[in-house]
Amino acid sequence: MKYARVLIEHCPKDATQLFIDYYTGKYRPKVDVQATIGTSPVTNGGFVTGAATAVQSLGHLLPLPYMSGASGQQQTQAKSAADDATAKQEVPAPKYFPPRPRTAFSSFIDHPDEFIVFLEACLKDDNVLPEDKKDICTTLFEMYLHKANEKNKGEQHREEWEARAKALIENNKTAAATSTKDIKPAIESSNVLLLSHLSSFPAGTTLVKEQSGLLFDIFRSYTSARDTRGALKALHKYGPQEPQLYPAALAYLTSSPQILAEAGDDEIAAILDRIDRDGLMAPLQVVQTLAQGGVATMGMLKPYLRRRVERERKEAAENRRVAGQFKEETELRRKEMLDLQTKPAIFQAVRCAQCGGGLELPVVHFLCKHSFHRRCLSSSSTAAAEEYQWGASEEDETRVGECPVCARDNATIRALKKSQEENATRHELFKDDLERSEDRFKTVAEWFGRGVMSVSGGD
């Protein structure tokens, strides 16, 4: 590492690749092989041999034009051998533990392009530890923003590097979603927020807030900056997930004439329609919100109020119709009960309700106006009918003397009545339903009909 900056300064590509190989555990050392010049080895020493060798070497280094053809051939062979002398030969890969990539960060000062190449290569390598990848991702995100803020590079250059920074955060979000709970995301949210703020990168802040579910804070940041277009964009994107954004947007868009003019009447109408459709605000709250800014006109409010009044009129008419039906049905049932208690029952059925054939004695009649052949009833039903007909007690009349046709419906009614009586004493259910209800008056009315307000004997 002593000469790392010198290497990167004079040969940036080769030095960067060397760093990548070394820090990812793929380093392979190479050695120089000295080429042998000549065809026959020297066997005899002495002055003559040394002089011949010196002249031969000098001839290879300084070729003379008047040399013979044989000398020219030797010159060509010598040149080829000299080229081979610089050849590299790989040796077996050494076993070593790659150091942490952050130890090389200081070597890339004033060389951001090579630094980004080094970081991206280390990030893709599977042998890098997770804690080291955390440092790499944070540093790479910072370098992307540094490249995006370079001056005199144009808007396209800035958008390109900001897109790479945004993609890094999105990949970080995907990795955090698919990882286990014990593994933390590669880039901490606090680092993203800090670096985005220092580099004037609002998209990073927005992405972090999206990951944290702070959708209302994203909308509030646009409204604090008086960025109406950004606020509307956030409303359209996050409104379905966060319905409370619509009341906040209504208050913001009607806070000043400039904001209202920038948003337009169509946006106000769409927000009021959504508030009305989902029941996010009461009509009085809508009127009070629009009145606070003092810029909304009655023309903006008329369609909303018209729809609201028409719907409530229809609901009131429907409720009166249903109440009238229930009243008529109740009076009819009371009259039938009174007739059964005070008037004799007249049976005019001519066919058996079980087999459909003509009635023949002996016949069993029920007060529900169903008549049966005695033979068509089962043994249990026959015994029950006889007991009912010939003086069964009043307590057993509803249990024993029961019409087979009406038995199923009567059992359902008895089960519903029993369930209502049991739920009437469970006030925690009523309280829970009342807290979750959007129309509390309707909920109280329903539970009142179930008997939750009734007073049992002795209580």
MIKOLNU-369735 format. One record per atom (N, C-alpha, C, O): z, x, y. Coordinates in steps of 0.1 Angstrom, whole numbers, plus 5000, padded with zeros to 4 digits. Atoms other than C-alpha are relative to their C-alpha. Layout:
% MIKOLNU-369735
ZXY
...
***
This chain:
% MIKOLNU-369735
500050084988
500050005000
500050095013
499950035024
499949924988
500250305023
498750015007
498750015019
501349994994
496550315029
499249864999
498049865000
500750135002
495849935025
499349965013
498149925012
500750044987
495049875062
498850095002
497850045008
501149914998
492750175063
498849964991
497749954995
501050055009
490850055032
499449875005
498149865005
500650124995
490449705046
499250025013
498349945015
500749974987
489349845080
498650054997
497750015004
501349935001
486550055066
499149944989
497949944990
500750075011
485549865034
500749874997
501349864987
499250135001
486849505038
499749934987
500649884980
500350085012
484949345009
500550064987
501250004979
499649935012
485649604983
501650014999
502149994988
498649994999
489249644994
500749864996
501749854989
499550145003
489849264993
499949974985
500849914980
500250025014
488349244958
501050084992
501550034981
499049915007
490649534947
501449935001
502149934991
498750074998
493649344961
500149884991
501149854985
500050125008
492649024943
500250044985
501049974978
499849965014
492249204910
501450054997
501950024986
498649935002
495549394914
501149894999
502049904991
498950094999
497649094924
499849884990
500849804989
500250105010
496148854898
500150054986
499849984976
499949945013
496649094869
498750034993
498750054981
501449975006
492949174864
499550145003
498350165002
500449874996
492949524876
499650094989
500350104979
500549915010
490849774856
499750135007
498850145015
500349874993
491050144867
498750064994
498350034983
501349935004
487850354866
500150155003
500850195013
499949864998
487350734863
498650055002
497649994997
501349934998
484450964874
499750084988
500650154982
500549925011
482451134847
499150115005
498050085011
500849894994
481051474856
498850024991
499050054979
501249985008
477451504844
499850154998
500150235006
500349865004
476351824826
498550035003
497649954999
501349964996
473251994841
499550114991
500250214988
500649905009
470952184818
500049954985
500749854982
500250055014
470052154781
500750094990
501150044979
499449915010
471652464765
501350055006
501350095017
498849954995
475252574768
499950155002
499150224996
500049864998
476052924781
501050064990
502250034989
499249945010
477353144754
500550145003
501650184999
499649874997
477453484769
500550015015
499849955023
499549994986
479453574800
499550135006
498650195001
500449874993
479053864824
499349975013
499249865018
500550014986
477453934857
498649935000
498349855009
501450065001
473853844846
500149854998
499449785004
499950155002
474953504833
500549935012
500049835015
499550074988
476953424864
499050005011
498949905018
501150004989
474053524887
498949894996
498449825005
501050105004
471653304867
500549865002
499849785007
499450134997
473953014869
500049975014
499749865018
500050034986
474353054906
498649975006
498549885014
501350024995
470653084912
499549864995
498849795003
500450135006
470052784889
500649885008
499949795012
499450104992
472552574909
499450005014
499249895019
500750004986
471052684942
498649944999
498249885009
501350065001
467652594929
500049854999
499249785005
499850155001
468852244921
500449945014
499949835017
499650064987
470452204955
498950025011
498849945020
501049974990
467652364975
498650014993
498250134991
501349995007
464252284959
499050065009
498950035021
501049934992
461452514971
498649944997
498449914985
501350065002
457952394975
499050094992
498150044986
500949915007
456352704959
500550024985
499950114978
499649995014
458152654926
499049954991
498249864995
501050045009
456152604895
500249864995
501249804999
499950145005
455552274877
501349994991
501949884991
498850015008
458352354852
501250005008
502249925005
498850014992
460752414880
500149865007
501249815009
500050134995
459752084895
500649904990
501349804994
499450095010
460551904863
501550024998
502249924997
498649975000
463852074862
500749945012
501949895011
499450064988
464451954897
500249854999
501349805003
499950145003
463851594887
501149974991
501949884993
498950025009
466251624858
501350035006
502349965003
498749974993
468851774880
500449895009
501649865010
499750124991
468651494905
500549884992
501549824997
499550115008
469051234878
501450034995
502249944994
498749965005
471951424864
501149995011
502249955009
499150014988
473551434899
500349865003
501549825006
499750154998
473151054902
501049954989
501849874992
499150045011
474851014868
501450055001
502349994996
498749954998
477651224879
501049915008
502249935007
499250094992
478850954902
500349874993
500949784998
499850125007
478850694875
501549984996
502350084996
498650045003
482150514866
500149964986
499249904980
499750045014
483650464832
501349925000
502349985004
498850085001
486150184826
500950054989
500450094978
499049975010
489350254807
500749884996
500649785003
499250125004
491550014788
500949955011
501550035019
499250064990
493449764810
501450044999
502050034987
498649975001
496949884818
500949884999
500549775005
499050115000
499949664811
500950025012
501750125013
499250004988
501749584843
500349865005
499649775001
499750134994
503449304861
499549995015
500050075023
500550014987
501549194892
501149985010
502049895008
499050024989
503649214924
499849865006
498849805004
500150134993
504248904945
498950015011
498950115018
501149994990
501248824967
500450025014
499750085022
499549994986
503348804999
500150155004
500250175016
499949864996
503749184998
498750065006
498850165012
501349954995
500049225007
499749925013
498649955019
500450084988
500148975036
499850095013
498950075020
500149924987
500849235063
498850105000
498550155011
501249915001
497849445051
498849945006
497850015010
501250074995
495449185064
500149965014
499449875019
499950034986
496449185100
498750035007
498150145004
501349994992
493449135123
498849994991
497750024995
501150035010
491349045092
500249864994
500549854982
499750135005
491648665089
499149954989
499549884979
501050045010
488448615069
500350064986
500349984976
499649945013
489448865042
501349944995
501549934983
498750065004
492948725042
499849864993
500549834983
500350135006
491648375035
499450014986
499849934977
500649975014
489548505006
501050044990
501049994979
498949965009
492548674991
500949894997
501349874985
499150115002
494748374995
499449894991
500149844981
500750105008
492248134980
499850054985
500049974976
500249955014
491648364950
501450004993
501549964981
498750005006
495448394944
500449864997
501149834987
499650145002
495848014947
499349944988
499949864981
500750055012
493247954920
500550064987
500250004976
499649935012
494748194896
501249934993
502249895000
499050075007
496948034869
501350094997
502350044994
498949915003
499148344865
501050025011
502150075010
499150004989
500648314899
501249904999
500949794995
498950095002
504148174899
500049895010
499549905021
500050124990
504847834915
500750035013
500249985023
499449974987
507147974941
499150095009
499250085021
501049924992
504448224951
498949915005
498449945016
501050104995
501947944953
500549925012
499749885021
499550074989
504247774977
499850085013
499450035023
500349914988
504048075001
498550015003
498150015015
501449994998
500348104995
499449885007
498649895017
500550134994
499647735004
500449995014
499649955023
499550014986
501747745035
499350105009
498850065020
500749904992
500148065047
498549975001
497949995012
501450045000
496647945038
499849885010
498849885017
500150114990
497247625058
500150055014
499450005023
499949944986
498347835088
498750075003
498350065015
501249924997
495248055085
498849905003
498049935012
501050104997
492947745084
500149955014
499149945021
499850054986
494447615116
499850115010
499350085021
500449894991
494147965131
498550015002
498150035013
501550004998
490447965124
499549895007
498549905015
500550124993
490047615137
500250015015
499549955023
499749994986
491647715170
499350125007
499650155018
500749894994
489348015176
499149955012
498449845011
500750044988
487747995210
498550034999
498150134992
501449984999
484047975218
499350004986
498350064984
500650015013
483247875182
499349864999
498549844989
500650135001
482147515189
500849904993
501749934985
499350115006
483347175178
499750004985
500649964978
500250015015
481647195144
500850104993
501350074982
499149905006
483547515136
501449954999
502049974988
498750065001
486747345144
500249894990
501149894982
499950115010
486047035124
499950054986
500650004977
500149955013
485047245094
501350064995
501750034984
498749945004
488347435093
501149904999
502049914991
499050105000
490447135101
499849914987
500749874981
500250075012
488746955072
500550074987
501150014978
499449925011
489747245048
501549995000
502149984990
498650014999
493247225061
500549864995
501549854989
499750145004
493346845056
499849994985
500749924978
500250015014
491946885021
501150074992
501550034981
498949935006
494747135013
501249914999
501949924989
498950095000
497346885023
499849884990
500849844983
500350115009
495646605003
500250054985
500749974977
499849955013
495546824972
501450024997
501950014986
498649985002
499146904977
500749874997
501649864989
499450135003
499946534978
499649954986
500549904979
500450045014
497946474945
500850084990
501350024980
499249925010
499746764928
501549955000
502149954989
498650045000
503146634939
500149864993
501249844987
499950135007
502346284926
499950014985
500549934978
500249995014
501246404892
501050104993
501150104981
499049915005
504046664888
501349934996
501549815000
498850065004
507446604874
501050005012
500650065023
499150014989
510446534896
500750135004
501150155015
499349874997
511846884893
499150095007
499650195013
500949914993
508747044907
499749955014
499349835016
500250044986
508547034945
498550035004
497850114998
501449974996
505147014963
499950145006
500950205010
500249874996
503547334973
500350035014
500850145018
499749984986
503847285010
501149905004
500949785002
498950094995
507047145025
499549925012
498849975020
500450094989
506646855049
500450065013
499750055023
499649944988
508647035075
499150115005
498950125017
500949894996
506347335075
498749945005
498149995014
501350074995
503247105078
500249945014
499349965022
499750064987
504846925107
500050105011
499550095022
499849894990
505747245125
498750075003
498350085015
501349934998
502347415120
499049915006
498249955015
500950094994
500447105129
500349985015
499449975023
499650024986
502447065161
499650135008
499150115019
500449884993
501947435171
498550025001
498150085011
501449995000
498247415163
499349885006
498049885005
500650124995
497647075179
499149944990
497949914992
500750065011
496546925146
500749874996
501549874986
499350135003
497646555146
499749954986
500549874981
500350055013
495846485113
501050054989
501449974980
499049955009
498446705095
501349925001
501949884991
498850094998
501346505110
499849864994
500749814988
500350135006
499646185100
500149994985
500649904979
500050005015
499146285064
501450024995
501749954984
498649985005
502746395060
500849875001
501549834992
499450134998
503946065074
499549904990
500349814985
500550085010
501645885050
500750024987
501049934979
499449965012
503046075021
501549954999
502049924988
498650044999
506545985032
500249855002
501349805001
499950154998
505745615037
500449965014
500849855016
499650034986
506445635075
498849945007
498450005017
501250064994
503545405084
500349955014
499549965023
499650054987
505445245113
500150115010
499850095022
499949894991
506045585128
498750055004
498550105015
501449964996
502345675127
499549915011
498949955021
500550104989
501545355147
500850025013
500250025023
499249984988
504445425171
499650135007
499750145019
500449884994
503145775177
498749985008
498650045019
501250034992
499845635189
500349925012
499849945023
499650084988
501445375211
500850085010
500750065022
499349924991
503745635226
499050095008
499350115020
501049924993
500645845235
499049915008
498149975014
501050094993
498845535249
498650014994
497650005001
501349985006
496145595224
499749864993
500049844981
500250135006
494945235219
499050004989
499249934979
501049995012
491945325197
500750054988
500449994977
499349955012
494145525174
501049904995
501249884982
499150105005
496745245173
499349894993
499849844982
500750115007
494144985163
499550054987
499549984977
500549945013
492745225137
501250004990
501049974978
498950005008
496245265123
500449864995
500849844984
499650145003
496844885124
499049954989
499549894980
500950055010
493644815104
500250074986
500050014976
499849935013
494545085078
501349974993
501349964981
498750015006
498245035073
500549865002
501649834996
499550144998
498544665084
500349934987
501349864985
499750075013
498144525048
501250054993
501949974986
498849955006
500944755036
501249985008
502349975002
498850024991
503244715066
499749885009
499349905020
500350124992
502944355079
500750005014
500249945023
499350004987
505444425107
499350075011
499750075022
500849934990
502844635124
499349895010
499049935021
500750104992
501144315136
500849955012
500349945023
499250044988
504044185158
500150125010
500150105022
499949884991
504444545172
498750025007
498750055019
501349984994
500744565179
499749895011
499149925021
500250114990
500744225197
500850035013
500350015024
499249974988
503544345220
499450125007
499450125020
500649894993
501744675227
498749975007
498550015019
501350034994
498344535234
500149915012
499249915020
499850094988
499744285259
501050065009
501649985017
499049944991
501944535277
499450045013
500250055023
500649964987
499444635304
498649955000
497949934990
501450044999
496044515317
499050104995
498050064989
501049905005
494344845309
500050004985
498950014979
500050005014
495444835273
499449884994
498649884984
500650135005
494444475269
498550005002
497849954993
501449994998
491044545284
499350094990
498250074986
500549905009
490544845261
500049944986
499049964978
500050065013
491544635230
499049894999
498349884989
500950125001
489644315238
500749884995
501749894988
499450135005
490343955232
499849974985
500749904979
500250025014
488943965197
501150064992
501550004982
498949945008
491644195185
501349925001
502049904992
498850094998
494343975200
499949884991
500949834985
500250125008
492843675183
500250034985
500849954978
499949975015
492643855149
501550034997
502049994986
498649985003
496343965152
500749875000
501649854991
499450135000
497443615161
499749924988
500649854982
500450075012
495543475132
500750064988
501249984979
499349945011
497143725108
501549965001
502149934990
498650044999
500643645122
500249864996
501249824989
499950145004
499943275118
499849984985
500649904979
500350025014
498543305083
501150054991
501449994981
498949945009
501343525069
501449955005
502449994998
498750054996
504143355089
500950115005
502150115002
499249884996
505243685105
500949975012
501950045013
499350034988
506543525137
500049855002
499149784998
499950144996
507743185148
499249985013
499050075021
500850034988
505643015175
500850045013
500250095023
499349964988
508443065201
500150155002
500050195013
500049854999
508643435193
498650055005
498650155013
501349964996
504843465198
499949975015
499450065023
500050034986
505143295232
500850095008
500450145019
499149904993
508043515243
499450145000
499550205010
500749875000
506143825232
498950015010
498850115017
501250004990
503043735252
500549995014
499850045023
499550014986
505143645282
500750125006
500850135018
499349884995
506943975284
499150095008
499550145018
501049914993
503844175294
499549945013
499250015022
500550074988
502643915319
498550025002
498049995013
501449984999
499043995312
499249914991
498049894993
500750095009
498143745284
499849875007
500649835016
500450134993
496443425295
500249894990
500349914978
499850125008
496843075282
498849984990
498949934980
501250015009
493243095268
500250084987
499650044977
499749935012
494443355243
500949934991
500849944978
499050065008
497243145231
499649864995
500249814985
500350145004
495542805229
499549994986
500049904979
500550015014
493642865196
501250014990
501249934980
498949985009
496842985180
500949875000
501349824989
499250125000
498942685192
499349884995
500049804988
500750115006
496242445183
500049994985
500349894979
500049995015
496042565147
501449974995
501649904985
498650025004
499842565145
500449855001
501049804991
499750154998
500242205159
499349924989
499949834983
500850085010
497442075136
500650014986
500849914979
499549985014
498942225105
501449944999
501649884988
498750065001
502442105113
499949855000
500749784993
500250145001
501141755119
499549964986
500049864981
500450045013
499341755086
501250014990
501349934981
498849995008
502541885069
500949895001
501549834992
499150114998
504641615085
499449874994
500249794988
500650125006
502141345075
500150004985
500449904978
499949995015
502041475039
501549984996
501749924985
498650025004
505841485038
500449855001
501249804993
499750154999
506041125051
499449924988
500049834983
500750075011
503541015024
500850034987
501049934980
499249975013
505541194996
501349935001
501849884990
498750074999
508841055009
499849854998
500749794992
500250145003
507340705009
499849974986
500349874980
500250025015
506140744973
501350014993
501649934984
498749995006
509540864963
500949885002
501649834993
499250124997
511140574980
499649884993
500449814987
500550115008
508940324964
500350014985
500749914979
499749985014
509440474930
501549984997
501949934987
498550025002
513240474935
500349865000
501149814992
499750154999
513240104945
499549944987
500249844982
500650065012
511040024915
501050034988
501349944980
499149975011
513440204891
501349935001
501949884991
498850084998
516440034906
499849864996
500749794990
500350145004
514839694902
499949994985
500449894979
500150005014
514039774866
501450014993
501749934984
498649995006
517639874859
500849875003
501549834994
499350124997
518939564876
499549894991
500349814986
500650105009
516539344855
500550024986
500849924979
499549975014
517639514823
501549954999
501949914988
498650035000
521239444832
500349855002
501349804997
499750144997
520939084844
499049904994
499449784993
501050095005
517838934828
499750034985
499850144981
500349985014
516838884792
498650074999
497750055007
501249935002
514139114778
499049924992
499449854982
501150085007
510838944768
499050104994
498450195001
500949915007
508739134742
498849924997
498849824989
501350075002
505039034741
499150094993
497950064992
500949925007
503639324722
499549944987
500349874980
500650065012
501239224694
499650104990
499250074979
500449895009
500539564679
501150104999
501950125008
499049905003
502639834664
499750135008
498550175008
500349884992
503040144687
499850124991
499450234996
500149895009
503040364656
498650004993
497950104993
501250015008
500140244634
498949935007
497749945003
501050074993
498340024658
499649874994
498749794999
500350125007
498239734634
500749885006
501749905014
499450124995
499239374641
501549994996
501850034984
498650015003
503039314642
500349904990
499849784991
499550095010
504539154612
501450024997
501950144998
498649995002
508139084605
500250084987
499550064977
499049984989
510439264602
499450105010
498750195007
500449934989
509839414636
501250065008
502249995008
498949944992
511939654657
499550025014
498450085017
500449994986
511739624695
501050095007
502250105004
499249924991
512939874721
499949955014
498949895018
500050054986
513839804757
498950075009
498650035020
501149944993
511040044768
498749934997
497649985001
501250095003
508639764756
499150064989
498050014987
500749965012
507539954725
500649934988
501849924986
499650075012
507539764692
499450074988
498350124989
500449935012
507239894657
500249914987
501149834987
499750065013
506839774621
501250084995
501450204997
498849945006
510039844603
499650114990
500350214989
500449915010
508140024576
499350135007
499350235000
500749894993
506340254602
501050105005
500750225008
499049914996
509640404613
500550094989
500550044977
499549925011
511040694594
501449954996
502049865003
498750055005
514240644575
501150025010
501949935012
499049984990
516340794602
499849915012
500849865017
500350094989
514640594629
500349864996
500849785004
499750135004
515040284608
501549975000
502049875004
498550015000
518740344603
500549995014
501449915017
499550014986
519140404640
499649875006
500449825014
500450134994
517140094649
500949894995
501349805003
499150105005
519339884626
501350005006
501949905010
498649994994
522540024640
499949965014
500949895019
500150044986
521239974675
499949845001
500549785010
500350144999
520039614667
501249924996
501449815001
498950095005
523139494649
501450055004
502450044997
498749984994
525839614672
500650145000
501750164997
499649864998
526039984677
500850015013
500749935022
499249994988
528540104702
499150055012
498050105010
500849974988
527340164738
499950165002
498950205007
500149854999
528040544735
498950054992
498250154995
501049955009
525640574706
498649935002
497749974995
501250074999
522940344719
498950105005
497850095000
501049914995
521140624739
499650114990
498650164990
500349895010
521440864709
499449944988
498450014982
500550055013
520740644679
498849915002
497849934996
501150104999
518640354691
499050055011
498950005022
500949934991
515940574707
498649984995
498350004984
501450025003
512240494708
499350134996
499450235003
500649875004
510240764688
498950045010
498750165012
501149974990
507440744715
500650075012
500150165017
499349954988
509840814744
501050114997
501650165007
498949915003
512141044726
499850145006
500750205012
500249874995
510441364737
500250015015
500850105020
499850004985
510241274774
501549985004
501950045013
498650024997
513841154773
500850134998
501750165005
499349875002
514941494758
499750095011
500650175015
500449914988
513041674786
500949975012
501450055019
499350054989
514741464812
501550044999
502150095009
498549965002
518241524797
500250155002
501250195007
499949854999
517541904795
500050045015
500750125019
500149974986
516541914832
501349965007
501850035016
498850044994
519541714842
501250094997
502050125006
499049915003
521841934823
499950145007
500950205011
500249884993
520242244838
500449995015
501050095020
499750024986
520642104873
501650005002
502150055011
498550015000
524342024866
500650144999
501650175005
499549865002
524942384854
499750085012
500650165017
500349924988
523142544884
500749955012
500850035022
499350054989
524942324908
501350075003
501850075014
498849934998
528042514902
499950155002
500850235005
500249864998
526442854905
499550035014
498350035017
500349994986
526542904942
499350135004
498750155014
500649884997
525443264940
498449995000
497750065007
501450025001
521943154930
499549935012
498449965018
500450074987
521742914960
500050105011
499150105020
499949914989
522843194983
498850104999
498250145010
501149905002
520243444969
498749945003
497950005010
501350074997
517443184971
499949985015
498849985020
500050034985
518443105007
499750135008
499050125018
500249874992
518443475018
498550044998
498050105008
501449965002
514943535003
499049905004
497849925005
500950114996
513443205015
499550025014
500250075023
500649994987
511043195044
500349875008
500449875020
499650134994
511842825051
501349964995
501449904984
498750035005
515542785048
500449865000
501149814991
499850145000
515642425057
499549934987
500149854981
500650065012
513342345028
500850044988
500949964978
499249955012
515442555004
501349924999
501749884988
498750085000
518642375015
499749864994
500549804987
500450145005
516842035009
499850004985
500249904978
500249995015
515742144974
501350014992
501549944983
498849985007
519142254964
500949885002
501749854993
499350124998
520641944979
499649894990
500449824984
500550095010
518441744956
500450034986
500549954977
499549965013
519641944926
501549984998
502050004987
498650035002
523241844933
500950115004
502150105001
499149894997
524542174947
501149965010
502150025011
499150044989
526241984976
500949894995
501849845002
499250115005
527741714954
501450044996
501750164993
498649985002
531441684949
500449944986
500349824985
499650055013
532641654913
501349945000
502149975009
498750075001
535541444903
501150104998
501150184990
498849925001
538941604909
499950135008
500950205009
500149884993
537541894930
500349975015
500250065023
***
